[in-house]
Amino acid sequence: MNQKFTDIKYCIWDVDLTFYTVSPQMKKEFKNKIYEYLSQKLKIPIGEAKQKYEEELKKRKSKTATLEAFGLGKYAIQEVIDSIDKNRYLKKDPRLIQLFKNLKHYKHAIVTNSTKNSVNKTLKILGLKKSFFETIITKEDVNHYKPSPEPFIKIVEIFRTKAEKCVSIGDVDYSDIIPAKKLGMKTIFVWGKSKYADESVLTIYEVEKLLM
């Protein structure tokens, strides 16, 4: 076990792009779906929608916040995500399932900006049992979603613990790492490297080495 995590009892996981990576094909479809959605909602040409979205994304950093900036509401991005058939791109992941079995001595929770319906679909495709997680906090459960600290604070309250006993694991500095770290949580960045996280790993499967 990495010494930074010796006091950790609770693991807080993001879902989308944390439990899986996206293929170039899925990434392309997702972007195109966003442009089409924005074009339809704002009644503007798709080329203009693309330009406006990319400009706003640079400022907001969050896809959810970007669509909200156009007055489309916090569930807009979920409508886009739900329009994609994840079964075309994702499949059962035995290594991910085994990871959670090996880390069963920790209590696990999900904090995501997705909806419960979307999370349930993703877990089912990947083969992850809902029973692996003590609780699942989605944007439907809070007034302010990530990067607000609210969902992380909610987890601490549910577990009746201290932030220092938790580790937040995700793929985005802005929403998974920085707000959690400000509360005193440890952090692990997956699928790449982060200058903000306590540790970074190139795949989610390497999280086990840090916590075992």
N, C-alpha and C positions, 0 to 999 in steps of 0.2 A: 504493500500500500504506500502511496505517496504520503509523506509526513504532513503535508498541508491539509489532508482530509481525515486525520485520525479522530477528530471529534465529531465528524458528520454522522447524523442519524437519519436524515431525511433528504431524499433526492427529488428535485422539482424539474420536470421535463417539459420542454416545448414539444410540439408534434410535427407540424409541416416543415419539411426540409431539415428536421433534426432526426426523426426516426428513419428517414430515407433521403436519398439525393434524387434530383430530377435528371432525366435524360435530356439531351439537347432538344429532342422532339417535344417532350412535355413542356419544357421551358418556353419553346417557341409558341406552342399552342396557347399557353397561359397568357403570354404577352398579347398575342393576337386577340384573344377573348376579351382582355381588358380594353384594348383599343376599340373593339366592336361595341362593347358595353357602353363605353363613354360616348362613342359616336351616336349610339341610339338614344341615350338618355339626354344628351345635350343638343341632339339634332344638328350635328355638325359633320362635315366630311371626315372619314376615318383618318386621313393624313393629318388633318388639323387636330383631331383627338389624340393621335400619337404624339404630336409635338407638345401639346399642352400637358399631357400626362407625364412625359419624360422630364419636362421642365419643372413641374411641381414635385415630382419624385425626388429630384436632386435636393430640394429644400426640405421636404418632409421626411425623407428616408424610409418611411413606412408606406407600404402599398395601401393599407387600410386608411391611414391618415390622408393619403393623397386623394383617394376617391371621396373621402369625407370633405376635403377642401373644395370639391366641386358641388357640395350640397347633396351628396348621394347617400349619406347615412353610414353608420358603422357596420351595417350588414351587407353593403354593396359588394365588397371584395368577396364575401362568402357566396354571393349569387354567381360571381364569376367562377370561383373554385368549384362550386357544385355543378356548373355546366360542363365540367371536364370529367370524362369517365376515367377515374383513377385505375380501374381494372385493366385498362389498356397499357398502363405504365408500371404499376406496382404489383407485387405478388407476396405470398407468404414468405417470411424471412426467418428461417430456423436459427440463424446466428443471433438475431435480435431477441427472439424468444428465449434462447438459452442465456443470454446476457441477464435478462430479468430474473430468470430462475437462479442464476448464480449470485445475484445481488438481493436475494429474498430476505436477508437479515436487515436490510434497510426498509424504511417506509417510503413509498413512492407516491408522487402526486403529479398531475399535469396542470400546467398553466399555459393557456393558449388563447390567441385572438380569434380562433375559429369558433364555430358553433358546436353544440353537443352532437347534433346530427352528423356533421362533417367528421368530428373526431371518432364517433362510433363506427362510421364507414371505413375510415382509415385503419383503425385498430383491427377491424374484422379482416380487411384485406391482408394486412401484415401478419395476422395470426396472433396478435397480442390480446390476452384476456383482460377484460375490464377489471377483474379481480386482482390483477397485478397492482392496481392503483387504489390507494386509500380514498382519494378524492380527485375530481376533475373540475377545474375552474376554467370556464370559457368566458367570452365577452358578454354572455347572457347573465352571468352571475355577479357582475361588477358594474359600477357606474362609469369607471374609467379603466380601460384596458391597457395592456403594455404599450408604451414604456412607463406608464404610471406605476408607482410602487403598490397601488391598491391590491392587485391580485396576489402579489407576494406577501403582503401584510396579512391578507385573508388566510393564506396557507399557514403562516406562523400561528395565527389565532386558532385555526382548526386543529393543528397538531399540539397546541398549548406548549410551545417550545420557544427557543430564542433563534433569531436569524442566524447566529453563529453556528447553529447545529445543522444548517441547511446548505445544500449546494444546488445552484441553478445550472442546468445543462441545456445549451441551445446553440443555434447557428447564427444568431444576429447580435452583435454587440449592443446595438441601440435599444433592443427590447428584452433580450434574455440575460445579458451580462451586466451592463452598466447599472440599471435600476436595482438589480439584486445585490450587487456589490455595495452600493450606497447604503443599503440596509444592514450590511455586515455579513452577508452570505458569501460563501465560497462560490467560485464559478468555474465551469468547464466549457470551453468553446469546441464544437465538433465540426468536422469536415473542413478543417483549415486552420489558420493561425490568427490569434487575436493579441493585440498589445494590452488589452484591458483585462482579460480573463486570468485567473490564477494558473490555469493550465490549458493548453490547446492540444487536440488530437486530430489526426487526419481522417479517422473514421469513428463512428459512434461505438464500434465494438471495442475500441481501446479504452473506453471509460472504465471498463472492468478492471484493467490493470492499475488504474489510479485509486480505485476504491476497495480492492481486495488485499 
